[in-house]
Amino acid sequence: MSAREIRGMRLYRQLLRLYPSAFRRRFETEMTAMFAEASATAGTSSSARLALWRTVLSDLLRSAWRERFPERIGGMGELAYDARQAWRSVTRAPLLGAFVVLLMALSIGSTTAIFSIVNAVLLRPLPFADPDRLVMIWERRGAEVARNPVGGHEYPEWQARSRSFAEMGAVAFDREYNLTGTGEPLTLVSPRVTSGFFRVMGVAPQLGRIFTPDEDQPGRGRVVVISDALWRGRFNAEYYAPIEVSGLYWHFVDIVWIFLFPLLYLLGAHLNVAGA
């Protein structure tokens, strides 16, 4: 054996360490004998030796990977086989294949839509603090009127005599407002709330302040709290001038993320108005 072949054999033995030890103990003698025979018959020219090592390395690396990670090779092989079989089925019956793809697309789309609704309504936490402690109360007037809205003149009495609630707030969904003076007129979903509403919901403003108890009094409630989306879409950080809503001027006191109830949260309420 020549000096070149001896060096080649040493390198080949080092490369065999890529195999697991159990595999080497079983096949190393046979593999070194096969390499020695291939090296002896390959020739002495540089191109012949390069071709020999190209073949040896290609075969050794592939087989060493299979021996080291048999589970990965098996999984990838099965996946490739399934993909080939599926493609053959589609090419044999293209109409059937197109129908199956369309059916899968509709199924995935409907499942995604249903999950989005379930996640928004049932799974995702409500956007206010301690939702399990929130209750809504009505006035009962006989058997015919089980849920009568509380009058504006009655709510202060309820609030003053309350002993069971840590905080109370009133909300009325009885009006819509047209926002003007900031571009195209815009109709806003605009419930009216009292100053205690934000404390009941456990929300804080991003900027400015919430309503004060003085602004619950008749004639002092022409102030608004608007959402971040409306602020960025129609106003800016420097805009604190009065805005015109339905012919009345309302003072811009705050920017806040506030969603009244899950329904309004989904619809995207834009404006909260303090009513007298």
Secondary structure, DSSP 8 states (H G I E B T S, - for coil): --HHHHHHHHHHHHHGGGS-HHHHHHHHHHHHHHHHHHHHHS-SSHHHHHHHHHHHHHHHHHHHHHHH-HHHHHHHHHHHHHHHHHHHHHHH-HHHHHHHHHHHHHHHHHHHHHHHHHIIIIIS--SSS-GGG-----EEETTTEEEE---TTTHHHHHHH--S-S----EE---EEEEESSSS-EEEE--EE-TTHHHHHT---SEE----GGGGSTT---EEEE-HHHHHHH--TT--S-EEETTEEEEEEEE-----SHHHHHHT--EEE---
